[in-house]
């Protein structure tokens, strides 16, 4: 197969899950297969392809589990080391330590690494409730340190060599309130996560998903080839120049304006370099990042960023923050909505008084305009083009 990601998207196209979910599941599969065996030398440090990806969507409506199930089956099919979805911090650390193995680096002899992946359909089960200590561990593991030291139950210390943790998770927006402490939003852990946000499933597909067996075999064969890759990955000259031009512009123009993503903006270049590695491995085993790989990686990242700011819509300090975003999303989908339409649709959550507060907020944001239809005695909310 010429491209694992394209083949994966074709394999999953007859499901109800959003296309973006399948795309990032495919990316996570490749990152899991590359482990800590492929890297970019970047100044005095090294960059590894492990990623933290979280699918965000309302429970039962977006088919997050269906999308993740395909990725998990392919990963298990080639023997990628994975951990249980429900596991304690201590057991996870033990599993990482016991995953230690070696490989032959064509650029540096025999090397050791401890690489593990988790695919978790219920992120709240995996992360727990406001577990600051575990979030600190995950934050620390993201950079795939050559050696990670931790304190054991007996109050001694132990070390894990070549740690590399890859995570694909899913949750509903309202669950983030219980998973993440307020102080964790904006930096640390969340700055290392790609949030893939959708509100609805892609399509209604009545027949059950029946996999194309021949295509699945090709995907497994490709993933096996990716799994045996090892060594330094390099940018070709044209791709490196493209990256440097982009970085110069990006440093002056943050992608996301929400202060909750200030940390993400600072780490965005790292996300992009990791994606470049994945895009290269998806197409070839030469360990060369081409201009085409860079362009593709940037387009994938920018597509996710379009909706990424909706991730924390339920975590605002205002008690009306989530309702405001819900009403605004409805107006966006219609471009024009009447007051009665909004009240009928959201009558369980929004009353006349609450809608007044929400509409004043949206007008102050210059997101909508309000007019009055005297003929029908109706208030009209119209989206303001940005």
Buried (B, 14 or more C-beta within 10 A) or exposed (E): BEBBBEBBBBBBBBBBBBBBBBBBBBBBBBBBBBBBBBBBEEEEEBBBBBBBBBBBBBEEEBBBBBBBBBBBEBBEBBEBBBBEBEBEBEEBBBBBBEBBBEBEBEEEEEBEBBBBBBBBBBBBBBBBEBBBEBBEBBBBBBBBBEEBEBEEEEEEEEEBBBBBBBBBBBBBBEBBBEBBBEEBBBBBBBBBBBBBBBBEBBEEBEEEBEBBEEBBEBBBEBBEBBBEBBBBBBBBEEBBEBBEEBEEEBEEEBBBEBEBBBBBBEBBBBBBBBBBBBBBBBBBEEBBBBBBBBBBBBEBBEBBBEBBBBBBBBBEEEEBBBBBBBBBEBBEEBEEBBBEBBBEBBEEEBEEEBBEBBBEBBBEEEBBEEEEEEEEEEBBBBBEEE
